[in-house]
Amino acid sequence: MTDDRPSILFVCVHNAGRSQMAAGFARELGGDRVQVLSAGSEPAEHVNPVAVEAMAEVGIDIAGASPRVLAVDDVRASDAVITMGCGDACPVFPGKRYEDWDLTDPAGLPLEQVRPIRDEIRARVQTLLTGLVG
């Protein structure tokens, strides 16, 4: 049996902040209507603790997430590929929806500066989901 839900892949360099927050929002807001993946071109060892804290403030737990390396099969299997500063590291396949979100990297920033990034990610994910699943 094949899964006909649209799939979204969120990619940033370290897969520790922006892409993890986006994946958290997509899972929360999209529920079982979408499949969600996230990866990084050069994954960090752990998710950024300030990103975890910022997401916890809005009731989304990403503490158990683990950065993972971007696999070509993830791109191939995804309907929408959202990159956030990974440059040319993301392979391109015809027929996929690609967006590059120009977002500040939250690495090393205090919580007060990560909150607006988190809120912008939420808004972009909501727009993306509306376009994919209505």
Disulfide bonds with the S-S distance in Angstrom:
none
